[in-house]
Amino acid sequence: MIILFGIPNCDTVKKARAWLTQNGLDYQFHDFKKQGVPPDRLNAWIAAVGWEKLLNRQGTTWRKLDAATQATAVDAESAAKLLILNTSLVKRPVVEWVNSNAAADITVGFDAENWAKRV
């Protein structure tokens, strides 16, 4: 099962969900706003792709943070704390692709060409 993590009103998440549906792929949606960022999954994502890739420094949520708070994101542990407290700081969508040997492969962001190679 593919699990797509994000926020329903995010344009990139909307595109990703539409792509999955158009390609006939079953997936589960995890809403960060309603369900939060799962800490155990967050640690796996950080291990797989790095905290720098997960922390969205381009969005309005990041820009609204004061400089002192922004400066606290210096490593995986400190970034994880920020991501759990501010779910909108997670770059979206995060997708867990389960391959044939049941291992999860993690992607961040939407890239239709890359996704097409996975299915």
C-alpha positions in Angstrom: 0.0 0.0 0.0 1.2 3.5 -0.9 0.9 6.0 1.9 0.8 9.7 1.0 1.4 12.1 3.8 0.5 15.8 3.4 -2.1 18.5 3.8 -5.3 18.2 1.7 -5.4 21.9 0.5 -1.7 21.9 -0.6 -1.6 22.2 -4.4 1.3 19.8 -4.8 -0.5 17.2 -2.6 -3.6 17.7 -4.8 -1.6 17.0 -7.9 0.0 14.0 -6.4 -3.3 12.5 -5.3 -4.8 13.1 -8.7 -1.8 11.4 -10.4 -2.2 8.3 -8.1 -5.9 8.1 -8.9 -5.4 8.7 -12.6 -2.9 5.9 -12.6 -5.2 3.5 -10.8 -3.0 3.2 -7.7 -4.5 2.5 -4.3 -3.1 4.7 -1.6 -3.8 5.8 1.9 -3.8 9.5 2.8 -2.4 10.7 6.1 -3.5 14.3 6.8 -0.9 16.1 8.8 -3.4 18.7 10.0 -5.7 16.1 11.5 -3.3 13.3 12.4 -0.1 15.1 12.9 3.4 14.0 11.8 4.0 10.5 13.1 7.3 10.7 15.1 8.3 7.1 14.3 7.8 7.6 10.6 9.5 11.0 10.8 12.7 9.4 12.0 12.6 6.9 9.2 12.1 9.7 6.6 15.0 11.6 8.1 17.2 8.5 7.9 16.1 7.9 4.3 16.2 11.3 2.7 17.8 13.6 5.3 16.3 16.3 7.5 17.4 19.1 5.1 15.2 17.7 2.3 12.2 17.3 4.7 12.3 20.8 6.1 10.6 23.2 3.8 12.4 26.4 4.0 10.7 27.9 1.0 7.1 28.1 2.4 5.3 30.8 4.2 5.3 28.8 7.5 9.1 28.9 7.6 9.2 32.6 6.6 6.7 33.4 9.4 9.0 31.9 12.0 11.3 34.2 13.9 15.0 34.0 13.2 15.7 32.5 16.6 13.3 29.6 15.9 14.7 29.1 12.4 18.2 29.0 13.8 17.3 26.0 16.0 17.2 23.7 13.0 20.8 22.6 13.0 20.6 18.8 12.9 18.1 15.9 12.6 17.0 16.0 16.2 16.3 19.7 16.3 14.6 19.7 12.8 12.4 16.8 13.9 11.2 18.8 16.9 10.3 21.7 14.6 8.5 19.4 12.1 6.4 17.8 14.7 5.4 21.2 16.2 4.8 22.8 12.8 3.4 20.2 10.4 3.3 22.8 7.6 7.1 22.8 7.6 7.2 19.3 6.2 7.9 19.4 2.5 5.0 17.7 0.8 4.0 15.2 -0.1 6.0 12.5 1.6 5.2 9.2 0.1 6.0 5.7 1.4 6.2 3.3 -1.6 6.1 -0.3 -0.6 8.0 -2.5 -3.0 7.8 -6.2 -3.6 10.0 -7.2 -0.7 7.9 -5.1 1.7 10.6 -2.5 2.2 9.4 1.1 2.2 11.0 3.6 -0.3 10.5 7.3 0.6 10.1 10.2 -1.7 9.5 13.9 -0.9 7.7 16.2 -3.3 5.8 15.3 -6.5 7.7 14.3 -9.6 5.4 12.5 -12.1 8.3 11.2 -14.2 10.1 9.7 -11.2 6.8 8.3 -9.8 6.0 6.6 -13.1 9.3 4.7 -12.8 8.2 3.3 -9.4 4.9 1.7 -10.5 
